[in-house]
Amino acid sequence: MAALEPIVSKLSGDPAHDEDQRTISEAIGADHGVIDLYAENIKTASTLQEKIEWRNQFTWALARHAVSEELTLYPVMEDKLGQKGKELADVDRGQHMAVKKDLYQLQDMSPDNKNFFPLLDTLLTDLHEHIEHESQEDMPRLEEILSREESKSLANYFEKTKLIIPTRSHPSAPNKPYFENFAAMLAAPIDKFMDLLRAFPEQGKLGDVSASEAPSVVQKS
């Protein structure tokens, strides 16, 4: 994790002492909520173009969430929880790989493809299995040994890291620091450039996502 700290620390001040700052459990849970919302919006959108926009938003949010967890949360689990933390993190990385492989296929597939929604359902099944594991195993164990200030600092680091990592799925990339740090630094600029060519929902439709986190370019074809 330390390899990213000089870059991440420059993005904004550390609000860990702000009473409104989320703990790491709250930050992870909030991400899970918006990712589920974006998936539901794919299903309920009334036009193909809207489904494509929500598919892109879903990809953007889930890809960033997964890599940020791998770069910030799992190393802390391994450090603080010892052998048990390493075992839990290995389970998490395996679950992430299943999700990444699903997302890799989904992220460029048209929603009018007959395989799109079955694949989305498979992805969500894999994702919810992972969410259950994190919420029942990882987070209670980690929060028990972190102070509230440590938890909020980790959440801040998790959120900042999402700003500088890939926005699409790359399942063939390494998923452990420090190799993943290097791979992320290579892939992120390309992904962010390609985002300029992708359609995203208008800012007002994104719900509980700050302007600083939303894709900077929307409504491209």
Secondary structure, DSSP 4 states (H G I P E B T S, - for coil): -GGGHHHHTTTS---TT-TTPPPHHHHHHHHHHHHHHHHHHHHH-SSHHHHHHHHHHHHHHHHHHHHHIIIIIHHHHHHHHHHHHHHHHHHHHHHHHHHHHHHHHHTTS-TTSTTHHHHHHHHHHHHHHHHHHIIIIIHHHHHHHS-HHHHHHHHHHHHHHGGGS-SS--TTS--STTHHHHHHHHHHHHHHHHHTTS----GGGS-S--TTTS-S--S--
